[in-house]
Amino acid sequence: MDLMIECCTEFIQLVTSEANEICAADNKATMNPEHIIKALQQLEFSEFEDELTELLEQFKQENKDAGKQKRERKKRKDDGSLTEAEAIALQQQLFNQAKEGTAAPAIPDAAALAEYQRKQQQDQQL
């Protein structure tokens, strides 16, 4: 087992060292996956190239999808989230519906919320 670990460590150091030289030759300060792939090619370990390239593309796609989802969540928050007052009004509306036994299975839409707020304001003015 120790011999296997030593071999793996040596392999990683060999590839990393070669990738570091490629990175320096490209005048880059940071090593990237393409440097590793080039290092594997130069060290004649190209049998790993296809799988590594496939995994890299999968990783990029997952990160792209995660970034897109994050932007969509942020956009929803910026565009469609309720203010604190709106959330309190909605909560109160749902409590009232539950007490009356008329609770809807879905959250009311913006029009229903606006109507509820209008009624609340009218009640407060009376």
C-alpha positions as CSV (number, residue, x, y, z in Angstrom):
1,M,0.0,0.0,0.0
2,D,2.8,2.4,0.9
3,L,4.5,1.7,-2.4
4,M,1.3,2.5,-4.3
5,I,1.0,5.8,-2.4
6,E,4.6,6.7,-3.2
7,C,4.0,5.9,-6.9
8,C,0.9,8.1,-7.0
9,T,2.7,10.9,-5.3
10,E,5.6,10.7,-7.7
11,F,3.3,10.7,-10.7
12,I,1.5,13.8,-9.4
13,Q,4.8,15.6,-8.7
14,L,6.0,14.7,-12.2
15,V,2.9,15.9,-14.0
16,T,2.8,19.1,-11.8
17,S,6.4,19.9,-12.4
18,E,6.0,19.5,-16.2
19,A,2.8,21.6,-16.1
20,N,4.6,24.3,-14.1
21,E,7.3,24.5,-16.8
22,I,4.6,24.8,-19.5
23,C,2.9,27.5,-17.4
24,A,6.1,29.4,-17.0
25,A,6.8,29.1,-20.8
26,D,3.3,30.6,-21.4
27,N,4.2,33.5,-19.1
28,K,1.3,32.6,-16.9
29,A,1.3,33.0,-13.1
30,T,-1.4,30.4,-12.5
31,M,-1.5,26.9,-13.7
32,N,-4.7,25.9,-15.4
33,P,-6.2,22.5,-16.5
34,E,-4.9,23.0,-20.1
35,H,-1.3,23.1,-18.7
36,I,-1.9,19.7,-17.0
37,I,-3.3,18.2,-20.3
38,K,-0.2,19.5,-22.2
39,A,2.0,18.1,-19.5
40,L,0.4,14.7,-19.8
41,Q,0.9,14.8,-23.6
42,Q,4.5,15.7,-23.3
43,L,5.1,13.0,-20.7
44,E,3.5,10.5,-23.0
45,F,0.5,9.9,-20.7
46,S,-2.0,10.9,-23.4
47,E,-4.2,7.9,-22.5
48,F,-5.5,10.1,-19.7
49,E,-6.2,13.0,-22.0
50,D,-9.7,12.1,-23.2
51,E,-11.1,11.3,-19.8
52,L,-9.5,14.3,-18.3
53,T,-10.8,16.6,-21.0
54,E,-14.3,15.1,-20.6
55,L,-14.2,15.6,-16.9
56,L,-13.0,19.2,-17.4
57,E,-15.9,19.9,-19.7
58,Q,-18.3,18.4,-17.3
59,F,-16.8,20.5,-14.5
60,K,-17.1,23.7,-16.6
61,Q,-20.7,22.9,-17.5
62,E,-21.6,22.3,-13.8
63,N,-20.0,25.6,-12.8
64,K,-21.7,27.4,-15.6
65,D,-25.1,25.9,-14.6
66,A,-24.4,26.7,-10.9
67,G,-23.5,30.3,-11.9
68,K,-26.7,30.6,-14.0
69,Q,-28.8,29.3,-11.1
70,K,-27.2,31.8,-8.7
71,R,-27.8,34.7,-11.1
72,E,-31.4,33.5,-11.5
73,R,-31.9,33.3,-7.7
74,K,-30.4,36.8,-7.4
75,K,-32.6,38.1,-10.2
76,R,-35.7,36.6,-8.5
77,K,-34.7,38.2,-5.2
78,D,-34.1,41.6,-6.9
79,D,-37.3,41.4,-9.0
80,G,-39.8,39.3,-7.2
81,S,-39.1,39.1,-3.5
82,L,-41.4,40.7,-1.1
83,T,-40.5,43.6,1.1
84,E,-40.8,43.0,4.8
85,A,-44.1,44.9,4.9
86,E,-45.4,42.8,2.0
87,A,-44.3,39.6,3.6
88,I,-46.0,40.5,6.9
89,A,-49.2,41.4,5.0
90,L,-49.1,38.1,3.1
91,Q,-48.5,36.2,6.3
92,Q,-51.4,38.0,8.0
93,Q,-53.6,37.2,5.0
94,L,-52.7,33.5,5.2
95,F,-53.4,33.4,9.0
96,N,-56.8,35.0,8.4
97,Q,-57.6,32.6,5.6
98,A,-56.6,29.7,7.9
99,K,-58.8,30.9,10.7
100,E,-61.7,31.3,8.3
101,G,-61.1,27.9,6.8
102,T,-60.6,29.5,3.3
103,A,-56.9,29.0,3.0
104,A,-55.9,28.5,-0.6
105,P,-53.4,25.7,-1.4
106,A,-51.1,28.1,-3.2
107,I,-49.5,31.4,-2.2
108,P,-51.6,34.3,-3.5
109,D,-50.2,36.2,-6.5
110,A,-49.1,39.8,-6.5
111,A,-52.6,41.0,-7.5
112,A,-54.2,39.2,-4.5
113,L,-51.6,40.6,-2.2
114,A,-52.1,44.1,-3.5
115,E,-55.9,43.7,-3.0
116,Y,-55.4,42.5,0.5
117,Q,-53.1,45.5,1.3
118,R,-55.7,47.9,-0.2
119,K,-58.4,46.4,2.1
120,Q,-56.1,46.7,5.1
121,Q,-55.4,50.3,4.3
122,Q,-59.1,51.0,3.9
123,D,-59.8,49.3,7.3
124,Q,-57.1,51.4,9.0
125,Q,-58.6,54.6,7.6
126,L,-62.1,53.8,9.1
